[in-house]
Amino acid sequence: MLRLALALALFLILCCGAARAETDVGVLGAIVAGSHVGQDNPTPVSGVVPGALLEFTQRWQGFRVHLEGVPQISVAGTNSGAAFGRSTASLSILNATALVDLDPHHRIRAGAGFQLINLRNFNGNNGDTNYARATSPRYELAATLPAPHDHFVELSFAVLPNVRANLGAHDINNQPEADKPEIGAEVDYSAGYGWRRGATIYVVGVRGLSYHTRNGLTGQLVDRNVGGGVTFEARFPIAR
């Protein structure tokens, strides 16, 4: 996932660096609280974990491409008395979105792109391990609004209406089970307060995510992840 993001970033720099543009890289740290519920594992797997997100933004006047990736993060459940130990859930995410400014002041923008999610869950109740690679189109509306003292407020809301995946699984004896088609949706939202120090931009805020999929054949809930946290972000311009 990270290699793909870096390759896309390098391609954009090489192809568009000669145009009037700005290139930023950033890192976002977060303390995230989340809960996972899956098929055959109705007991929620909840926890609080640190997380990190790497991002890249290429701007050309009123158009931008934004990439962000979350390296794998994991949480463990509290069901230590389960037959096979604690349940665990882990995921990684790559978002890629192209956005166009909707006003001459570059405050409101909208765009579309895609998301790639890798999921892996261990069920402490029966010993099954399941995994999936989910993809979906991503539609986003975002705003950067001025605040006093040359600060600003950032808001974003993204809808992913067509999450698709095939759920694979192995039992405790590492025997494969039949793949199950997944269909679902997701929302991703954030709010932040930002300021500039020299060339570097800092943003402190909150971000949340709600993701669910169901079995495409039976309609049964397969995977539900809900979480959110406090974030701190730093963005560094590398080319103008």
N, C-alpha and C positions, 0 to 999 in steps of 0.2 A: 504494500500500500504506500509506504513512504517513498519507495523508489519510483513508483508511478507519479506521485505528486512532484518529486524533484525533477523528473524527466519533463513533465508538462511545464514546470516553471522555467527550466532551461530553454525549452523550445520557444516559449513566449518571449524570453529575453533576447534570444538570437534573432527571432523573426521580426520583432517589433521595437527593438532597442533604438533603432535609428529614428523612429518617429518621435513626435513630441509626446512624452510619456513620463510616468512615474512608477517606479518599482519599489514595493515595500515587502519586507519579511517581518514576521512577528512570532511571538510565543505567548501563549495564554496558559496560566496556571489556575487550577480550580480545586476546591474542596467540594466533593460531590456526594450527595446522599441519594441512594436509589433502591428500587425494589424490583425483583424479578419473580414472575409466576409463569410456570410452563406446564405443558401437558404431562399428566401423571405426577406432577410435583406441585400440588395446590398450596403447600406451605410457602409463603413468600420468603425469598432470599433477599435480605436487606442488609445494608451496610453503608459506611461512610469511608470514602477512599480519596486520596489525592489523585489528580489527573493533570494531563498536559495536552495542549493542542498546538501544532505548528501550522503556520499559515503563510500564504503568499498572495499578494495582490498586484496586478498589473493594470494601470489606468492609462487610457487615451482620451483626454478631454472628458466627454460625457459617457464614456463606455469603460467598463472594467471587467476583469476576470478574477475571481477569488477562489483559491484552493485552501482547504484546511483538512488536517488529518489528526485523528486521535489515536496514538499508539495504544496497544491493548491494555485495558484496565479490567480488574477482576474484583468481585465481592464474594464473600463466603457467608452462608446462612448460619442460623443459630441452632439448627436441628442436629446437635452433636450426638443425640441418642439414636439417630437413624441407623438402620442396619449396616449401611456402608459409609458412615461418617457424614461430615458436613456437605451439604449441597453447595456448589459454586456456579457462578455465572461470569463470563468474560465477553468483551466485545471490543472491536476496533471500527473506526469510521473514517471514510474519505468523502468529503463534499467538494463538488466543483460546480461553480455557478457563474454565468455571464449576466451582468446587470447593466441597464441603461438608465441614465438620469432622466427624470420626468419633468424637471423644472430647470430654468436657466441658472438658478443659484446652487445647483448640485446638492439639494437637500433630500429629495425623494427619489428613490430608484426602485426598479422592479426587474426581475429576470428569471431565468430558468437554467437548469443544469441537471445533475444526477447525483445520486448517493450510492455508495458501496459500503455495506456492513458485513463484517465477519463475526459470527456468534458461536460460542461454545458453552454448553451447560452440562454439569455433572449432577445427576439426581442421587442424593444420598439415600433415598428411600428404596430404590430398586437397583442401583448401580449402573443405570444407563448413562451413556454419554451421547449427547446429540450436538449437531453442528450444522450451520447453514451459512451460505453467502447470499445476502439479500441485495437487490438493486431496485432503484425507483427513480423516476423523474422527480425533480425538485423545483418548486415554484416559490419565489421569495419576494417579499416587499420589505424595504428597509428605509430608514430615515436617519439623517444626521442634522440635528437641530441646534442652533446657536444658544449659548447660555452666557451669563455674565462673566466678565473678566476673561474673555476670549476662550472660555471653556465650551463644551458641547455635550449634547445628549444623543446617544445612539439607540435606536430601536430596530428590531428585526423580527419578522414572523415568516416562517417557511412551512409549507404544506407539501407532504409527499403522499399522494393519494393512491399510488399503485405499487406498493411493495410486493416484490415477487421473489420466491426462493424455493429451493427443494431442501427439506429437512432430512438429513441423514443421521443415523444412530448406530451405536454398538452397545450390546448388553455387557454385563459384568464379565462375561467370558470372551469378550472382544469379537462376538459374532455379529455380523451386520444385519440390520433390519431393513425392510423395504423403505425406500425414500417416500416422503410425503410432500405433496405440493403445498406451499404456503402463499396466502394472499393477505395483505394487510395495508396499514396506513401509518403515518407518523406526523407529528407536529414538532417543530423546533423553534424556540422563541428566546429572545434575550433583550436586556435593557442595560445600558451602561452610561457612566458619566466620565468624560474624558478631558484631558488637557495636554498641552504641548510644553516640553522642556527642551529648548534647542530644536534639533531636528527630530527628536524622538517623541512619539505620542504614547500616552499612558491612558488606560481605560480600566475602571473598576466597575463591576456590575454583577448581574445574576443571569443565569441561563438555565433553561429547562427543556426537557424532552419527554415525549410520550410516544411509545412505539408498541404496536400490537400486530400479530398475525394469527390467522386461523387456517385450519386444514381446508384446502381448496375443494376437497371431496365431501367432507362431512360437516364443515362449519365449526368444528370444535376448536376452542382456543388452544393455540400451540405455544405462543410466546408473548409475554407482555412485560415491557420494561418501562418504568416511570422513574424519572430522576431529575435532579436540579442541584444547583450549587452556586457558591460565590466565586467570582472570577476576577483575576487581575491580569491585564494584558499590556505588553509593550510592543510597539511597532517601530521598525527601523528602516528608513529609506536607504536603498542601496544604489539607485540610479535615477537621474532626473534629466 
